[in-house]
Amino acid sequence: MEIKEIILNILNEIKNGTIPIHTAYNLTLDMWAEFIEYLDDKKYITDVTIYWFGDDDTYYDERVHSVDLTKAKLTTFGEEFLVEEVN
């Protein structure tokens, strides 16, 4: 699956009220976090949380612990992107 296709599928799942998961796209958790962070940075989605092992001050580790999309919503920019890319 191409990157653009993955992004469109993630946005469609969130739009339809489904919580996307990284295993459905054969992505590692770190790669998944990068996709979600990108979509959040582009303001296509909101209300996402990425938990890093490094969030704990007792040790430093840049690996992703989990990605919480339970409250994720598509923004107006995300809706517009979907419309532009689908048509």
PyMOL Python script that loads the backbone (N, CA, C, O; Angstrom):
from pymol import cmd

cmd.read_pdbstr("""\
ATOM      1  N   MET A   1       0.835  -1.168   0.000  1.00  0.00           N
ATOM      2  CA  MET A   1       0.000   0.000   0.000  1.00  0.00           C
ATOM      3  C   MET A   1       0.893   1.248   0.000  1.00  0.00           C
ATOM      4  O   MET A   1       1.863   1.323   0.754  1.00  0.00           O
ATOM      5  N   GLU A   2       0.564   2.207  -0.835  1.00  0.00           N
ATOM      6  CA  GLU A   2       1.351   3.434  -0.924  1.00  0.00           C
ATOM      7  C   GLU A   2       1.024   4.375   0.234  1.00  0.00           C
ATOM      8  O   GLU A   2      -0.030   4.266   0.861  1.00  0.00           O
ATOM      9  N   ILE A   3       1.931   5.287   0.502  1.00  0.00           N
ATOM     10  CA  ILE A   3       1.781   6.214   1.622  1.00  0.00           C
ATOM     11  C   ILE A   3       0.488   7.022   1.500  1.00  0.00           C
ATOM     12  O   ILE A   3      -0.256   7.154   2.472  1.00  0.00           O
ATOM     13  N   LYS A   4       0.225   7.551   0.332  1.00  0.00           N
ATOM     14  CA  LYS A   4      -0.976   8.369   0.126  1.00  0.00           C
ATOM     15  C   LYS A   4      -2.240   7.544   0.381  1.00  0.00           C
ATOM     16  O   LYS A   4      -3.205   8.043   0.962  1.00  0.00           O
ATOM     17  N   GLU A   5      -2.231   6.307  -0.046  1.00  0.00           N
ATOM     18  CA  GLU A   5      -3.372   5.413   0.153  1.00  0.00           C
ATOM     19  C   GLU A   5      -3.583   5.130   1.645  1.00  0.00           C
ATOM     20  O   GLU A   5      -4.719   5.090   2.118  1.00  0.00           O
ATOM     21  N   ILE A   6      -2.496   4.936   2.372  1.00  0.00           N
ATOM     22  CA  ILE A   6      -2.590   4.709   3.814  1.00  0.00           C
ATOM     23  C   ILE A   6      -3.193   5.935   4.494  1.00  0.00           C
ATOM     24  O   ILE A   6      -4.077   5.808   5.341  1.00  0.00           O
ATOM     25  N   ILE A   7      -2.716   7.119   4.122  1.00  0.00           N
ATOM     26  CA  ILE A   7      -3.228   8.363   4.709  1.00  0.00           C
ATOM     27  C   ILE A   7      -4.725   8.520   4.431  1.00  0.00           C
ATOM     28  O   ILE A   7      -5.493   8.851   5.334  1.00  0.00           O
ATOM     29  N   LEU A   8      -5.128   8.286   3.208  1.00  0.00           N
ATOM     30  CA  LEU A   8      -6.543   8.405   2.860  1.00  0.00           C
ATOM     31  C   LEU A   8      -7.383   7.391   3.623  1.00  0.00           C
ATOM     32  O   LEU A   8      -8.480   7.712   4.079  1.00  0.00           O
ATOM     33  N   ASN A   9      -6.882   6.177   3.765  1.00  0.00           N
ATOM     34  CA  ASN A   9      -7.619   5.154   4.509  1.00  0.00           C
ATOM     35  C   ASN A   9      -7.756   5.520   5.986  1.00  0.00           C
ATOM     36  O   ASN A   9      -8.823   5.343   6.574  1.00  0.00           O
ATOM     37  N   ILE A  10      -6.683   6.026   6.583  1.00  0.00           N
ATOM     38  CA  ILE A  10      -6.731   6.442   7.992  1.00  0.00           C
ATOM     39  C   ILE A  10      -7.775   7.543   8.164  1.00  0.00           C
ATOM     40  O   ILE A  10      -8.606   7.478   9.070  1.00  0.00           O
ATOM     41  N   LEU A  11      -7.733   8.545   7.304  1.00  0.00           N
ATOM     42  CA  LEU A  11      -8.688   9.646   7.396  1.00  0.00           C
ATOM     43  C   LEU A  11     -10.119   9.168   7.203  1.00  0.00           C
ATOM     44  O   LEU A  11     -11.025   9.617   7.906  1.00  0.00           O
ATOM     45  N   ASN A  12     -10.329   8.262   6.257  1.00  0.00           N
ATOM     46  CA  ASN A  12     -11.674   7.716   6.038  1.00  0.00           C
ATOM     47  C   ASN A  12     -12.169   6.931   7.238  1.00  0.00           C
ATOM     48  O   ASN A  12     -13.339   7.032   7.607  1.00  0.00           O
ATOM     49  N   GLU A  13     -11.284   6.146   7.853  1.00  0.00           N
ATOM     50  CA  GLU A  13     -11.687   5.390   9.031  1.00  0.00           C
ATOM     51  C   GLU A  13     -12.113   6.318  10.165  1.00  0.00           C
ATOM     52  O   GLU A  13     -13.138   6.097  10.809  1.00  0.00           O
ATOM     53  N   ILE A  14     -11.320   7.353  10.399  1.00  0.00           N
ATOM     54  CA  ILE A  14     -11.656   8.308  11.462  1.00  0.00           C
ATOM     55  C   ILE A  14     -12.962   9.026  11.125  1.00  0.00           C
ATOM     56  O   ILE A  14     -13.802   9.230  12.001  1.00  0.00           O
ATOM     57  N   LYS A  15     -13.135   9.406   9.869  1.00  0.00           N
ATOM     58  CA  LYS A  15     -14.370  10.072   9.437  1.00  0.00           C
ATOM     59  C   LYS A  15     -15.587   9.182   9.689  1.00  0.00           C
ATOM     60  O   LYS A  15     -16.647   9.670  10.080  1.00  0.00           O
ATOM     61  N   ASN A  16     -15.430   7.886   9.465  1.00  0.00           N
ATOM     62  CA  ASN A  16     -16.534   6.946   9.627  1.00  0.00           C
ATOM     63  C   ASN A  16     -16.705   6.446  11.055  1.00  0.00           C
ATOM     64  O   ASN A  16     -17.543   5.583  11.316  1.00  0.00           O
ATOM     65  N   GLY A  17     -15.910   6.988  11.986  1.00  0.00           N
ATOM     66  CA  GLY A  17     -16.063   6.615  13.386  1.00  0.00           C
ATOM     67  C   GLY A  17     -15.352   5.339  13.791  1.00  0.00           C
ATOM     68  O   GLY A  17     -15.597   4.801  14.871  1.00  0.00           O
ATOM     69  N   THR A  18     -14.476   4.855  12.930  1.00  0.00           N
ATOM     70  CA  THR A  18     -13.700   3.658  13.220  1.00  0.00           C
ATOM     71  C   THR A  18     -12.325   4.070  13.744  1.00  0.00           C
ATOM     72  O   THR A  18     -11.750   5.054  13.279  1.00  0.00           O
ATOM     73  N   ILE A  19     -11.809   3.330  14.695  1.00  0.00           N
ATOM     74  CA  ILE A  19     -10.469   3.607  15.212  1.00  0.00           C
ATOM     75  C   ILE A  19      -9.478   2.760  14.418  1.00  0.00           C
ATOM     76  O   ILE A  19      -9.447   1.538  14.566  1.00  0.00           O
ATOM     77  N   PRO A  20      -8.666   3.406  13.573  1.00  0.00           N
ATOM     78  CA  PRO A  20      -7.689   2.638  12.794  1.00  0.00           C
ATOM     79  C   PRO A  20      -6.581   2.088  13.693  1.00  0.00           C
ATOM     80  O   PRO A  20      -6.234   2.686  14.711  1.00  0.00           O
ATOM     81  N   ILE A  21      -6.038   0.943  13.296  1.00  0.00           N
ATOM     82  CA  ILE A  21      -4.938   0.338  14.051  1.00  0.00           C
ATOM     83  C   ILE A  21      -3.788   0.015  13.105  1.00  0.00           C
ATOM     84  O   ILE A  21      -3.992  -0.294  11.931  1.00  0.00           O
ATOM     85  N   HIS A  22      -2.592   0.092  13.641  1.00  0.00           N
ATOM     86  CA  HIS A  22      -1.391  -0.045  12.802  1.00  0.00           C
ATOM     87  C   HIS A  22      -1.242  -1.421  12.175  1.00  0.00           C
ATOM     88  O   HIS A  22      -0.685  -1.539  11.084  1.00  0.00           O
ATOM     89  N   THR A  23      -1.723  -2.456  12.835  1.00  0.00           N
ATOM     90  CA  THR A  23      -1.556  -3.808  12.300  1.00  0.00           C
ATOM     91  C   THR A  23      -2.351  -4.025  11.015  1.00  0.00           C
ATOM     92  O   THR A  23      -1.997  -4.877  10.200  1.00  0.00           O
ATOM     93  N   ALA A  24      -3.417  -3.260  10.835  1.00  0.00           N
ATOM     94  CA  ALA A  24      -4.213  -3.377   9.610  1.00  0.00           C
ATOM     95  C   ALA A  24      -3.432  -2.896   8.391  1.00  0.00           C
ATOM     96  O   ALA A  24      -3.765  -3.238   7.256  1.00  0.00           O
ATOM     97  N   TYR A  25      -2.399  -2.106   8.633  1.00  0.00           N
ATOM     98  CA  TYR A  25      -1.588  -1.557   7.548  1.00  0.00           C
ATOM     99  C   TYR A  25      -0.176  -2.158   7.520  1.00  0.00           C
ATOM    100  O   TYR A  25       0.687  -1.693   6.777  1.00  0.00           O
ATOM    101  N   ASN A  26       0.044  -3.172   8.319  1.00  0.00           N
ATOM    102  CA  ASN A  26       1.351  -3.835   8.413  1.00  0.00           C
ATOM    103  C   ASN A  26       2.472  -2.845   8.737  1.00  0.00           C
ATOM    104  O   ASN A  26       3.558  -2.909   8.160  1.00  0.00           O
ATOM    105  N   LEU A  27       2.191  -1.929   9.671  1.00  0.00           N
ATOM    106  CA  LEU A  27       3.167  -0.938  10.092  1.00  0.00           C
ATOM    107  C   LEU A  27       3.622  -1.219  11.517  1.00  0.00           C
ATOM    108  O   LEU A  27       2.857  -1.727  12.337  1.00  0.00           O
ATOM    109  N   THR A  28       4.873  -0.883  11.799  1.00  0.00           N
ATOM    110  CA  THR A  28       5.337  -0.959  13.182  1.00  0.00           C
ATOM    111  C   THR A  28       4.691   0.196  13.950  1.00  0.00           C
ATOM    112  O   THR A  28       4.187   1.149  13.355  1.00  0.00           O
ATOM    113  N   LEU A  29       4.716   0.096  15.252  1.00  0.00           N
ATOM    114  CA  LEU A  29       4.129   1.145  16.077  1.00  0.00           C
ATOM    115  C   LEU A  29       4.848   2.478  15.879  1.00  0.00           C
ATOM    116  O   LEU A  29       4.210   3.530  15.893  1.00  0.00           O
ATOM    117  N   ASP A  30       6.162   2.445  15.697  1.00  0.00           N
ATOM    118  CA  ASP A  30       6.914   3.674  15.446  1.00  0.00           C
ATOM    119  C   ASP A  30       6.513   4.313  14.114  1.00  0.00           C
ATOM    120  O   ASP A  30       6.339   5.529  14.032  1.00  0.00           O
ATOM    121  N   MET A  31       6.367   3.497  13.080  1.00  0.00           N
ATOM    122  CA  MET A  31       5.940   4.019  11.779  1.00  0.00           C
ATOM    123  C   MET A  31       4.519   4.574  11.872  1.00  0.00           C
ATOM    124  O   MET A  31       4.210   5.614  11.290  1.00  0.00           O
ATOM    125  N   TRP A  32       3.667   3.877  12.603  1.00  0.00           N
ATOM    126  CA  TRP A  32       2.284   4.311  12.793  1.00  0.00           C
ATOM    127  C   TRP A  32       2.243   5.684  13.464  1.00  0.00           C
ATOM    128  O   TRP A  32       1.493   6.568  13.052  1.00  0.00           O
ATOM    129  N   ALA A  33       3.050   5.844  14.488  1.00  0.00           N
ATOM    130  CA  ALA A  33       3.108   7.116  15.211  1.00  0.00           C
ATOM    131  C   ALA A  33       3.539   8.242  14.278  1.00  0.00           C
ATOM    132  O   ALA A  33       3.045   9.364  14.389  1.00  0.00           O
ATOM    133  N   GLU A  34       4.453   7.949  13.363  1.00  0.00           N
ATOM    134  CA  GLU A  34       4.893   8.964  12.408  1.00  0.00           C
ATOM    135  C   GLU A  34       3.752   9.402  11.491  1.00  0.00           C
ATOM    136  O   GLU A  34       3.597  10.592  11.215  1.00  0.00           O
ATOM    137  N   PHE A  35       2.949   8.438  11.018  1.00  0.00           N
ATOM    138  CA  PHE A  35       1.785   8.774  10.184  1.00  0.00           C
ATOM    139  C   PHE A  35       0.810   9.645  10.968  1.00  0.00           C
ATOM    140  O   PHE A  35       0.357  10.677  10.471  1.00  0.00           O
ATOM    141  N   ILE A  36       0.491   9.237  12.179  1.00  0.00           N
ATOM    142  CA  ILE A  36      -0.483   9.964  12.988  1.00  0.00           C
ATOM    143  C   ILE A  36       0.043  11.354  13.339  1.00  0.00           C
ATOM    144  O   ILE A  36      -0.701  12.334  13.296  1.00  0.00           O
ATOM    145  N   GLU A  37       1.315  11.434  13.683  1.00  0.00           N
ATOM    146  CA  GLU A  37       1.919  12.729  13.999  1.00  0.00           C
ATOM    147  C   GLU A  37       1.886  13.655  12.777  1.00  0.00           C
ATOM    148  O   GLU A  37       1.621  14.850  12.907  1.00  0.00           O
ATOM    149  N   TYR A  38       2.154  13.105  11.603  1.00  0.00           N
ATOM    150  CA  TYR A  38       2.096  13.875  10.361  1.00  0.00           C
ATOM    151  C   TYR A  38       0.686  14.425  10.134  1.00  0.00           C
ATOM    152  O   TYR A  38       0.514  15.604   9.825  1.00  0.00           O
ATOM    153  N   LEU A  39      -0.318  13.562  10.291  1.00  0.00           N
ATOM    154  CA  LEU A  39      -1.702  13.986  10.078  1.00  0.00           C
ATOM    155  C   LEU A  39      -2.123  15.039  11.092  1.00  0.00           C
ATOM    156  O   LEU A  39      -2.879  15.954  10.763  1.00  0.00           O
ATOM    157  N   ASP A  40      -1.644  14.916  12.309  1.00  0.00           N
ATOM    158  CA  ASP A  40      -1.925  15.907  13.339  1.00  0.00           C
ATOM    159  C   ASP A  40      -1.203  17.224  13.035  1.00  0.00           C
ATOM    160  O   ASP A  40      -1.786  18.298  13.175  1.00  0.00           O
ATOM    161  N   ASP A  41       0.051  17.141  12.625  1.00  0.00           N
ATOM    162  CA  ASP A  41       0.819  18.350  12.275  1.00  0.00           C
ATOM    163  C   ASP A  41       0.191  19.096  11.098  1.00  0.00           C
ATOM    164  O   ASP A  41       0.194  20.327  11.065  1.00  0.00           O
ATOM    165  N   LYS A  42      -0.344  18.351  10.138  1.00  0.00           N
ATOM    166  CA  LYS A  42      -0.991  18.958   8.966  1.00  0.00           C
ATOM    167  C   LYS A  42      -2.394  19.480   9.298  1.00  0.00           C
ATOM    168  O   LYS A  42      -3.056  20.090   8.458  1.00  0.00           O
ATOM    169  N   LYS A  43      -2.827  19.232  10.524  1.00  0.00           N
ATOM    170  CA  LYS A  43      -4.156  19.656  11.011  1.00  0.00           C
ATOM    171  C   LYS A  43      -5.298  18.933  10.297  1.00  0.00           C
ATOM    172  O   LYS A  43      -6.391  19.484  10.156  1.00  0.00           O
ATOM    173  N   TYR A  44      -5.046  17.693   9.844  1.00  0.00           N
ATOM    174  CA  TYR A  44      -6.098  16.879   9.231  1.00  0.00           C
ATOM    175  C   TYR A  44      -6.914  16.158  10.290  1.00  0.00           C
ATOM    176  O   TYR A  44      -8.086  15.852  10.073  1.00  0.00           O
ATOM    177  N   ILE A  45      -6.297  15.884  11.442  1.00  0.00           N
ATOM    178  CA  ILE A  45      -6.985  15.238  12.550  1.00  0.00           C
ATOM    179  C   ILE A  45      -6.653  15.984  13.840  1.00  0.00           C
ATOM    180  O   ILE A  45      -5.684  16.740  13.908  1.00  0.00           O
ATOM    181  N   THR A  46      -7.468  15.757  14.844  1.00  0.00           N
ATOM    182  CA  THR A  46      -7.254  16.373  16.139  1.00  0.00           C
ATOM    183  C   THR A  46      -7.588  15.371  17.242  1.00  0.00           C
ATOM    184  O   THR A  46      -8.170  14.317  16.987  1.00  0.00           O
ATOM    185  N   ASP A  47      -7.214  15.714  18.453  1.00  0.00           N
ATOM    186  CA  ASP A  47      -7.485  14.899  19.637  1.00  0.00           C
ATOM    187  C   ASP A  47      -6.820  13.527  19.584  1.00  0.00           C
ATOM    188  O   ASP A  47      -7.438  12.513  19.907  1.00  0.00           O
ATOM    189  N   VAL A  48      -5.560  13.508  19.178  1.00  0.00           N
ATOM    190  CA  VAL A  48      -4.769  12.278  19.191  1.00  0.00           C
ATOM    191  C   VAL A  48      -3.669  12.417  20.240  1.00  0.00           C
ATOM    192  O   VAL A  48      -3.198  13.519  20.521  1.00  0.00           O
ATOM    193  N   THR A  49      -3.274  11.298  20.807  1.00  0.00           N
ATOM    194  CA  THR A  49      -2.192  11.300  21.788  1.00  0.00           C
ATOM    195  C   THR A  49      -1.220  10.181  21.442  1.00  0.00           C
ATOM    196  O   THR A  49      -1.619   9.037  21.225  1.00  0.00           O
ATOM    197  N   ILE A  50       0.052  10.529  21.394  1.00  0.00           N
ATOM    198  CA  ILE A  50       1.105   9.547  21.166  1.00  0.00           C
ATOM    199  C   ILE A  50       1.918   9.457  22.447  1.00  0.00           C
ATOM    200  O   ILE A  50       2.455  10.458  22.922  1.00  0.00           O
ATOM    201  N   TYR A  51       2.004   8.270  22.997  1.00  0.00           N
ATOM    202  CA  TYR A  51       2.756   8.046  24.224  1.00  0.00           C
ATOM    203  C   TYR A  51       4.122   7.460  23.877  1.00  0.00           C
ATOM    204  O   TYR A  51       4.219   6.450  23.179  1.00  0.00           O
ATOM    205  N   TRP A  52       5.164   8.101  24.369  1.00  0.00           N
ATOM    206  CA  TRP A  52       6.537   7.658  24.142  1.00  0.00           C
ATOM    207  C   TRP A  52       7.080   7.074  25.432  1.00  0.00           C
ATOM    208  O   TRP A  52       6.739   7.549  26.516  1.00  0.00           O
ATOM    209  N   PHE A  53       7.910   6.065  25.335  1.00  0.00           N
ATOM    210  CA  PHE A  53       8.563   5.543  26.524  1.00  0.00           C
ATOM    211  C   PHE A  53       9.372   6.649  27.194  1.00  0.00           C
ATOM    212  O   PHE A  53       9.508   6.664  28.417  1.00  0.00           O
ATOM    213  N   GLY A  54       9.899   7.559  26.414  1.00  0.00           N
ATOM    214  CA  GLY A  54      10.703   8.655  26.928  1.00  0.00           C
ATOM    215  C   GLY A  54       9.919   9.692  27.718  1.00  0.00           C
ATOM    216  O   GLY A  54      10.515  10.605  28.290  1.00  0.00           O
ATOM    217  N   ASP A  55       8.576   9.570  27.764  1.00  0.00           N
ATOM    218  CA  ASP A  55       7.774  10.496  28.554  1.00  0.00           C
ATOM    219  C   ASP A  55       8.042  10.344  30.044  1.00  0.00           C
ATOM    220  O   ASP A  55       7.763  11.251  30.829  1.00  0.00           O
ATOM    221  N   ASP A  56       8.577   9.208  30.424  1.00  0.00           N
ATOM    222  CA  ASP A  56       8.911   8.956  31.823  1.00  0.00           C
ATOM    223  C   ASP A  56      10.295   9.545  32.089  1.00  0.00           C
ATOM    224  O   ASP A  56      11.254   9.209  31.394  1.00  0.00           O
ATOM    225  N   ASP A  57      10.406  10.415  33.083  1.00  0.00           N
ATOM    226  CA  ASP A  57      11.675  11.085  33.378  1.00  0.00           C
ATOM    227  C   ASP A  57      12.737  10.161  33.959  1.00  0.00           C
ATOM    228  O   ASP A  57      13.897  10.559  34.067  1.00  0.00           O
ATOM    229  N   THR A  58      12.371   8.937  34.336  1.00  0.00           N
ATOM    230  CA  THR A  58      13.342   8.035  34.958  1.00  0.00           C
ATOM    231  C   THR A  58      14.305   7.428  33.946  1.00  0.00           C
ATOM    232  O   THR A  58      15.388   6.972  34.316  1.00  0.00           O
ATOM    233  N   TYR A  59      13.920   7.419  32.674  1.00  0.00           N
ATOM    234  CA  TYR A  59      14.824   6.919  31.644  1.00  0.00           C
ATOM    235  C   TYR A  59      14.481   7.566  30.311  1.00  0.00           C
ATOM    236  O   TYR A  59      13.393   8.116  30.144  1.00  0.00           O
ATOM    237  N   TYR A  60      15.395   7.501  29.381  1.00  0.00           N
ATOM    238  CA  TYR A  60      15.213   8.144  28.092  1.00  0.00           C
ATOM    239  C   TYR A  60      15.144   7.091  26.997  1.00  0.00           C
ATOM    240  O   TYR A  60      16.086   6.322  26.807  1.00  0.00           O
ATOM    241  N   ASP A  61      14.043   7.058  26.287  1.00  0.00           N
ATOM    242  CA  ASP A  61      13.854   6.111  25.204  1.00  0.00           C
ATOM    243  C   ASP A  61      12.891   6.746  24.209  1.00  0.00           C
ATOM    244  O   ASP A  61      11.805   7.178  24.597  1.00  0.00           O
ATOM    245  N   GLU A  62      13.259   6.809  22.961  1.00  0.00           N
ATOM    246  CA  GLU A  62      12.454   7.482  21.947  1.00  0.00           C
ATOM    247  C   GLU A  62      11.404   6.580  21.293  1.00  0.00           C
ATOM    248  O   GLU A  62      10.708   7.009  20.372  1.00  0.00           O
ATOM    249  N   ARG A  63      11.288   5.357  21.753  1.00  0.00           N
ATOM    250  CA  ARG A  63      10.319   4.459  21.133  1.00  0.00           C
ATOM    251  C   ARG A  63       8.887   4.802  21.545  1.00  0.00           C
ATOM    252  O   ARG A  63       8.653   5.354  22.620  1.00  0.00           O
ATOM    253  N   VAL A  64       7.952   4.474  20.690  1.00  0.00           N
ATOM    254  CA  VAL A  64       6.543   4.736  20.941  1.00  0.00           C
ATOM    255  C   VAL A  64       5.987   3.648  21.856  1.00  0.00           C
ATOM    256  O   VAL A  64       6.232   2.458  21.660  1.00  0.00           O
ATOM    257  N   HIS A  65       5.252   4.080  22.838  1.00  0.00           N
ATOM    258  CA  HIS A  65       4.585   3.152  23.755  1.00  0.00           C
ATOM    259  C   HIS A  65       3.206   2.793  23.208  1.00  0.00           C
ATOM    260  O   HIS A  65       2.846   1.617  23.150  1.00  0.00           O
ATOM    261  N   SER A  66       2.430   3.809  22.805  1.00  0.00           N
ATOM    262  CA  SER A  66       1.108   3.576  22.238  1.00  0.00           C
ATOM    263  C   SER A  66       0.599   4.834  21.542  1.00  0.00           C
ATOM    264  O   SER A  66       1.116   5.932  21.747  1.00  0.00           O
ATOM    265  N   VAL A  67      -0.419   4.647  20.722  1.00  0.00           N
ATOM    266  CA  VAL A  67      -1.061   5.750  20.014  1.00  0.00           C
ATOM    267  C   VAL A  67      -2.550   5.670  20.338  1.00  0.00           C
ATOM    268  O   VAL A  67      -3.203   4.662  20.070  1.00  0.00           O
ATOM    269  N   ASP A  68      -3.073   6.743  20.917  1.00  0.00           N
ATOM    270  CA  ASP A  68      -4.477   6.773  21.329  1.00  0.00           C
ATOM    271  C   ASP A  68      -5.290   7.584  20.324  1.00  0.00           C
ATOM    272  O   ASP A  68      -5.139   8.801  20.216  1.00  0.00           O
ATOM    273  N   LEU A  69      -6.152   6.883  19.594  1.00  0.00           N
ATOM    274  CA  LEU A  69      -7.013   7.526  18.609  1.00  0.00           C
ATOM    275  C   LEU A  69      -8.481   7.438  18.997  1.00  0.00           C
ATOM    276  O   LEU A  69      -9.354   7.666  18.160  1.00  0.00           O
ATOM    277  N   THR A  70      -8.765   7.111  20.249  1.00  0.00           N
ATOM    278  CA  THR A  70     -10.151   6.914  20.676  1.00  0.00           C
ATOM    279  C   THR A  70     -10.986   8.189  20.581  1.00  0.00           C
ATOM    280  O   THR A  70     -12.204   8.116  20.413  1.00  0.00           O
ATOM    281  N   LYS A  71     -10.348   9.358  20.687  1.00  0.00           N
ATOM    282  CA  LYS A  71     -11.067  10.632  20.600  1.00  0.00           C
ATOM    283  C   LYS A  71     -10.784  11.368  19.299  1.00  0.00           C
ATOM    284  O   LYS A  71     -11.230  12.501  19.117  1.00  0.00           O
ATOM    285  N   ALA A  72     -10.050  10.737  18.400  1.00  0.00           N
ATOM    286  CA  ALA A  72      -9.622  11.393  17.160  1.00  0.00           C
ATOM    287  C   ALA A  72     -10.821  11.844  16.325  1.00  0.00           C
ATOM    288  O   ALA A  72     -11.834  11.153  16.216  1.00  0.00           O
ATOM    289  N   LYS A  73     -10.663  13.026  15.744  1.00  0.00           N
ATOM    290  CA  LYS A  73     -11.696  13.587  14.874  1.00  0.00           C
ATOM    291  C   LYS A  73     -11.030  14.161  13.634  1.00  0.00           C
ATOM    292  O   LYS A  73      -9.887  14.617  13.664  1.00  0.00           O
ATOM    293  N   LEU A  74     -11.772  14.123  12.560  1.00  0.00           N
ATOM    294  CA  LEU A  74     -11.327  14.732  11.318  1.00  0.00           C
ATOM    295  C   LEU A  74     -11.613  16.234  11.394  1.00  0.00           C
ATOM    296  O   LEU A  74     -12.696  16.640  11.815  1.00  0.00           O
ATOM    297  N   THR A  75     -10.662  17.040  10.994  1.00  0.00           N
ATOM    298  CA  THR A  75     -10.859  18.490  10.987  1.00  0.00           C
ATOM    299  C   THR A  75     -11.445  18.921   9.643  1.00  0.00           C
ATOM    300  O   THR A  75     -11.608  18.111   8.731  1.00  0.00           O
ATOM    301  N   THR A  76     -11.751  20.192   9.545  1.00  0.00           N
ATOM    302  CA  THR A  76     -12.228  20.745   8.269  1.00  0.00           C
ATOM    303  C   THR A  76     -11.171  20.570   7.198  1.00  0.00           C
ATOM    304  O   THR A  76     -11.487  20.250   6.052  1.00  0.00           O
ATOM    305  N   PHE A  77      -9.896  20.782   7.572  1.00  0.00           N
ATOM    306  CA  PHE A  77      -8.801  20.581   6.616  1.00  0.00           C
ATOM    307  C   PHE A  77      -8.728  19.131   6.158  1.00  0.00           C
ATOM    308  O   PHE A  77      -8.480  18.855   4.984  1.00  0.00           O
ATOM    309  N   GLY A  78      -8.945  18.211   7.084  1.00  0.00           N
ATOM    310  CA  GLY A  78      -8.945  16.788   6.744  1.00  0.00           C
ATOM    311  C   GLY A  78     -10.079  16.429   5.804  1.00  0.00           C
ATOM    312  O   GLY A  78      -9.898  15.662   4.858  1.00  0.00           O
ATOM    313  N   GLU A  79     -11.252  16.988   6.071  1.00  0.00           N
ATOM    314  CA  GLU A  79     -12.416  16.767   5.192  1.00  0.00           C
ATOM    315  C   GLU A  79     -12.126  17.282   3.785  1.00  0.00           C
ATOM    316  O   GLU A  79     -12.399  16.605   2.793  1.00  0.00           O
ATOM    317  N   GLU A  80     -11.566  18.498   3.717  1.00  0.00           N
ATOM    318  CA  GLU A  80     -11.261  19.088   2.416  1.00  0.00           C
ATOM    319  C   GLU A  80     -10.214  18.276   1.669  1.00  0.00           C
ATOM    320  O   GLU A  80     -10.315  18.094   0.455  1.00  0.00           O
ATOM    321  N   PHE A  81      -9.202  17.784   2.393  1.00  0.00           N
ATOM    322  CA  PHE A  81      -8.174  16.964   1.768  1.00  0.00           C
ATOM    323  C   PHE A  81      -8.788  15.702   1.178  1.00  0.00           C
ATOM    324  O   PHE A  81      -8.467  15.322   0.052  1.00  0.00           O
ATOM    325  N   LEU A  82      -9.669  15.051   1.929  1.00  0.00           N
ATOM    326  CA  LEU A  82     -10.330  13.849   1.426  1.00  0.00           C
ATOM    327  C   LEU A  82     -11.133  14.138   0.154  1.00  0.00           C
ATOM    328  O   LEU A  82     -11.057  13.391  -0.821  1.00  0.00           O
ATOM    329  N   VAL A  83     -11.890  15.212   0.177  1.00  0.00           N
ATOM    330  CA  VAL A  83     -12.703  15.575  -1.002  1.00  0.00           C
ATOM    331  C   VAL A  83     -11.822  15.827  -2.207  1.00  0.00           C
ATOM    332  O   VAL A  83     -12.121  15.358  -3.305  1.00  0.00           O
ATOM    333  N   GLU A  84     -10.734  16.566  -2.013  1.00  0.00           N
ATOM    334  CA  GLU A  84      -9.821  16.885  -3.126  1.00  0.00           C
ATOM    335  C   GLU A  84      -9.167  15.624  -3.687  1.00  0.00           C
ATOM    336  O   GLU A  84      -9.029  15.481  -4.902  1.00  0.00           O
ATOM    337  N   GLU A  85      -8.770  14.723  -2.813  1.00  0.00           N
ATOM    338  CA  GLU A  85      -8.021  13.537  -3.251  1.00  0.00           C
ATOM    339  C   GLU A  85      -8.926  12.458  -3.844  1.00  0.00           C
ATOM    340  O   GLU A  85      -8.492  11.684  -4.697  1.00  0.00           O
ATOM    341  N   VAL A  86     -10.169  12.405  -3.401  1.00  0.00           N
ATOM    342  CA  VAL A  86     -11.073  11.382  -3.896  1.00  0.00           C
ATOM    343  C   VAL A  86     -11.631  11.770  -5.255  1.00  0.00           C
ATOM    344  O   VAL A  86     -11.902  10.905  -6.088  1.00  0.00           O
ATOM    345  N   ASN A  87     -11.801  13.055  -5.481  1.00  0.00           N
ATOM    346  CA  ASN A  87     -12.372  13.519  -6.760  1.00  0.00           C
ATOM    347  C   ASN A  87     -11.347  13.749  -7.803  1.00  0.00           C
ATOM    348  O   ASN A  87     -11.681  14.138  -8.922  1.00  0.00           O
TER     349      ASN A  87
END
""", "prot")
cmd.dss("prot")
cmd.show_as("cartoon", "prot")
cmd.util.cbc("prot")
cmd.orient("prot")
